[in-house]
Structures are given as structure tokens and as C-alpha cells.
Amino acid sequence: MCYHYKQTKTINQLEKRFKAKIEKPELFKENAVYNGFTYPQTPVITNENNEQIKALHWGLIPLWSKDDAIKAYTLNARIETIKEKPSFKGAIKNRCLVITDGFFEWQWLDKKGTKKQKFQLTAKDDDLFTLAGLYSNWVDKNTGEVRSTYTIVTTEANALMSEIHNNKKRMPVALTPQREIDWLAGIEIDEFKKDEIELVATPQ
């Protein structure tokens, strides 16, 4: 799964890499480390406008949800079941790119996971990359507020991640620049099950 990641690059680096403008620079934080269970706003590009980088809340709230409590269970979406799960199937066409330059996982050193080793996973060149996501624009019926939220799509771990995330053997779908275009274009989701960039693991 993926519940912790970072984005440490500058606004200029993001805008240059993605040929897009930050919508609200005041919401942008450099050297940020995100914990999914705090439901932070993070930089994301949606297929509504791929020339704009928006701040979306992590933890997808489906259109039909009565309140936002479901966000605790929608930080990640398994690619194998994404079309059947009520929380996600309505957002299949709402593709987004979650901008990062590294995420974190913990390797279990014993069978119960009482001892763990933290690893940072980055691109080989330590550059920016993206994780595949889905988003939703949910309306709070009590306040009328529109909240834009997202989930990170996960898949079966590759060889490297199977060694690190050795209890659940999952990983986020990490996209190459070309596959970013394909993801936003709405290419069949099943084609991304094995999609990956070359990652480097560093003990923390």
C-alpha cells in the first residue's frame, strides 16, 4: 500500500517538469512529507486540465457519500478490484497524477512486524515522478463546500518491492512520463497493472 510520500522540489521544478502552472501557490509546501491519515492537500494534475497543478485532499470521497468519514478507507485503491468497488467505480474516468519524488514503506523484520526497517523509494535519478490516481469532486450537503479528493492506485509489488513491503506485497502504480499521458487519456486501467519506473530503495 502507500500511505506516506514526499514532495521536496520547488514550484519552478514542478512547473518545468509538468509544463503546468500551480493553481494556488500559497497552498504549496516545499520539502513536504505527507501522511495519508492526516488527509493533506497535495499537488495533483487531473485530466480536467493537465496544464494546471491543483491542491487536492488525499482520501477519496465518492459523490454518493453522505459525509467524509469514508476517506479513512480510500487512501489507496487496488487496481485489481477498482472497477467493482462502489467507492471507486464512479471515478474510473476521473484520472489524476499524484506528484512525488519519493514514497516510504516499512519492511517487516519478524513475522509479527514488531521490528521494522523504513525504506525510501525514489526514481533512479532522484527526479520527480507521479503515482496513478483517481479523483472526485464531492459536495458537502451541509455546507455546500466542494471538496476535491483523490486516491492512489496500487498494484502487486514488483521484485524490489516484494522484498521491502514483504507483508502485503503491494506498491503504488508509478508512471513514466509517457505513461502519464496514457493514464490521463483514459487508457484501459488493466494495462497499468505492471506499469512501473525504476526505483531505488534507501534505508532510513
C-alpha positions as CSV (number, residue, x, y, z in Angstrom):
1,M,0.0,0.0,0.0
2,C,1.1,3.6,0.0
3,Y,0.3,5.9,3.0
4,H,3.4,8.1,3.2
5,Y,5.2,10.0,0.4
6,K,7.2,13.2,-0.1
7,Q,7.4,16.2,-2.5
8,T,10.6,18.2,-1.9
9,K,11.0,20.0,-5.2
10,T,10.4,23.7,-5.8
11,I,7.5,25.3,-7.6
12,N,9.7,26.1,-10.6
13,Q,10.9,22.5,-10.8
14,L,7.3,21.2,-10.7
15,E,6.1,23.7,-13.3
16,K,9.0,22.9,-15.6
17,R,8.7,19.1,-15.3
18,F,5.0,19.0,-16.0
19,K,4.6,22.1,-18.2
20,A,1.8,23.2,-15.9
21,K,1.1,26.1,-13.5
22,I,0.5,25.8,-9.8
23,E,-3.1,26.9,-9.3
24,K,-2.7,28.2,-5.7
25,P,1.0,28.7,-4.8
26,E,0.0,29.7,-1.2
27,L,-1.1,26.1,-0.6
28,F,2.2,24.7,-1.9
29,K,4.8,23.4,0.6
30,E,8.3,22.6,-0.4
31,N,10.1,19.8,1.4
32,A,6.8,18.2,2.4
33,V,6.3,14.7,3.8
34,Y,2.7,13.6,3.6
35,N,1.0,11.2,6.0
36,G,-2.2,9.9,4.4
37,F,-4.0,9.6,7.7
38,T,-3.9,13.4,8.1
39,Y,-5.7,13.8,4.7
40,P,-3.4,16.5,3.5
41,Q,-3.8,18.7,0.4
42,T,-1.0,17.8,-2.1
43,P,-0.1,18.7,-5.7
44,V,-2.1,16.8,-8.3
45,I,-2.7,17.1,-12.0
46,T,-6.2,16.0,-13.2
47,N,-7.5,15.1,-16.6
48,E,-9.8,18.1,-16.4
49,N,-6.8,20.3,-17.1
50,N,-3.4,18.9,-17.5
51,E,-1.8,22.4,-17.6
52,Q,-2.7,23.1,-14.0
53,I,-1.4,21.7,-10.8
54,K,-4.1,21.7,-8.1
55,A,-4.1,21.0,-4.4
56,L,-6.4,18.0,-3.7
57,H,-7.1,16.3,-0.4
58,W,-5.8,12.7,-0.1
59,G,-8.6,10.3,0.7
60,L,-11.3,10.0,-2.0
61,I,-14.8,10.8,-1.1
62,P,-17.3,9.3,-3.6
63,L,-20.1,11.5,-5.0
64,W,-22.7,9.5,-3.2
65,S,-21.1,9.7,0.3
66,K,-23.2,11.4,3.0
67,D,-20.2,12.5,4.9
68,D,-16.4,12.4,4.7
69,A,-15.8,9.5,7.1
70,I,-15.1,7.1,4.2
71,K,-11.8,8.9,3.4
72,A,-10.0,6.8,6.0
73,Y,-10.6,3.7,3.8
74,T,-10.0,5.3,0.4
75,L,-6.4,6.5,0.6
76,N,-5.5,3.6,-1.8
77,A,-7.4,1.7,-4.5
78,R,-6.4,-1.8,-5.6
79,I,-6.2,-1.8,-9.4
80,E,-7.4,-5.4,-9.5
81,T,-10.8,-4.5,-7.9
82,I,-11.2,-0.8,-8.7
83,K,-14.0,-1.4,-11.3
84,E,-16.2,-3.2,-8.8
85,K,-15.7,-1.3,-5.6
86,P,-18.5,1.2,-5.0
87,S,-16.1,3.8,-3.6
88,F,-14.1,3.9,-6.9
89,K,-16.0,2.7,-9.8
90,G,-17.8,6.0,-10.2
91,A,-14.5,7.8,-10.5
92,I,-12.9,5.5,-13.1
93,K,-12.8,8.2,-15.8
94,N,-11.5,10.8,-13.3
95,R,-7.8,10.2,-13.7
96,C,-5.1,12.2,-11.9
97,L,-1.3,12.2,-11.4
98,V,-0.1,12.4,-7.8
99,I,3.2,14.3,-7.9
100,T,6.1,13.0,-5.8
101,D,9.8,12.4,-5.6
102,G,9.7,9.5,-3.2
103,F,7.5,7.3,-1.1
104,F,8.1,5.3,2.0
105,E,7.5,1.6,3.0
106,W,8.4,-0.5,6.0
107,Q,10.0,-3.9,5.8
108,W,8.9,-6.4,8.5
109,L,12.0,-7.9,10.2
110,D,9.9,-10.5,12.0
111,K,6.7,-12.4,11.4
112,K,4.5,-10.1,13.6
113,G,6.0,-6.8,12.3
114,T,7.1,-5.7,15.8
115,K,10.5,-4.9,14.3
116,K,10.5,-2.8,11.0
117,Q,13.0,-1.1,8.7
118,K,11.9,2.0,6.9
119,F,12.9,2.5,3.3
120,Q,12.6,5.5,1.0
121,L,11.8,4.7,-2.7
122,T,12.9,7.2,-5.3
123,A,13.4,7.4,-9.0
124,K,16.9,6.4,-10.2
125,D,17.8,10.0,-10.9
126,D,16.1,11.3,-7.8
127,D,13.8,13.3,-10.1
128,L,10.0,13.9,-9.9
129,F,7.6,11.2,-10.9
130,T,3.9,10.5,-10.5
131,L,1.6,7.9,-9.0
132,A,-1.6,7.0,-10.8
133,G,-4.7,8.3,-9.0
134,L,-8.4,8.8,-9.3
135,Y,-10.2,11.9,-8.0
136,S,-13.7,13.0,-7.1
137,N,-15.4,16.4,-6.6
138,W,-17.6,15.8,-3.6
139,V,-20.2,18.3,-2.4
140,D,-20.8,18.6,1.4
141,K,-24.6,18.7,1.6
142,N,-24.5,20.5,5.0
143,T,-22.2,23.4,3.9
144,G,-22.3,23.3,0.1
145,E,-18.5,23.1,0.0
146,V,-17.0,21.3,-2.9
147,R,-14.0,19.2,-1.9
148,S,-11.7,17.7,-4.4
149,T,-10.2,14.4,-3.2
150,Y,-8.1,11.6,-4.6
151,T,-6.9,8.0,-4.1
152,I,-3.6,6.4,-5.1
153,V,-3.9,3.3,-7.2
154,T,-1.8,0.3,-6.1
155,T,-0.8,-2.9,-7.7
156,E,1.1,-6.2,-7.0
157,A,4.6,-5.5,-5.8
158,N,7.5,-6.0,-8.2
159,A,10.6,-7.9,-7.2
160,L,12.2,-5.0,-5.4
161,M,9.0,-4.0,-3.5
162,S,8.2,-7.6,-2.6
163,E,11.4,-7.6,-0.6
164,I,10.6,-4.3,1.1
165,H,6.9,-4.4,1.5
166,N,7.1,-8.1,2.4
167,N,3.9,-8.4,4.5
168,K,1.3,-7.2,1.9
169,K,3.5,-7.1,-1.2
170,R,1.8,-4.1,-2.7
171,M,3.1,-0.9,-4.3
172,P,1.7,2.3,-5.9
173,V,1.4,2.4,-9.7
174,A,4.4,4.6,-10.6
175,L,4.2,6.2,-14.0
176,T,6.9,7.0,-16.6
177,P,6.4,10.3,-18.4
178,Q,4.9,8.6,-21.5
179,R,2.5,6.5,-19.3
180,E,1.4,9.7,-17.5
181,I,-0.1,10.8,-20.9
182,D,-1.7,7.4,-21.3
183,W,-3.2,7.4,-17.8
184,L,-4.8,10.9,-18.2
185,A,-6.0,9.9,-21.7
186,G,-8.1,7.1,-20.1
187,I,-6.4,4.1,-21.5
188,E,-7.9,0.8,-20.1
189,I,-6.9,0.6,-16.4
190,D,-5.9,-3.1,-16.6
191,E,-3.0,-2.1,-18.9
192,F,-1.3,-0.4,-15.9
193,K,-1.1,-3.4,-13.5
194,K,2.6,-3.9,-14.3
195,D,3.5,-0.3,-15.1
196,E,6.5,0.9,-13.2
197,I,9.5,3.2,-13.2
198,E,12.9,2.0,-12.0
199,L,13.0,2.6,-8.2
200,V,15.9,2.9,-5.8
201,A,15.5,1.8,-2.2
202,T,17.4,3.6,0.6
203,P,17.2,2.5,4.3
204,Q,16.2,5.4,6.6
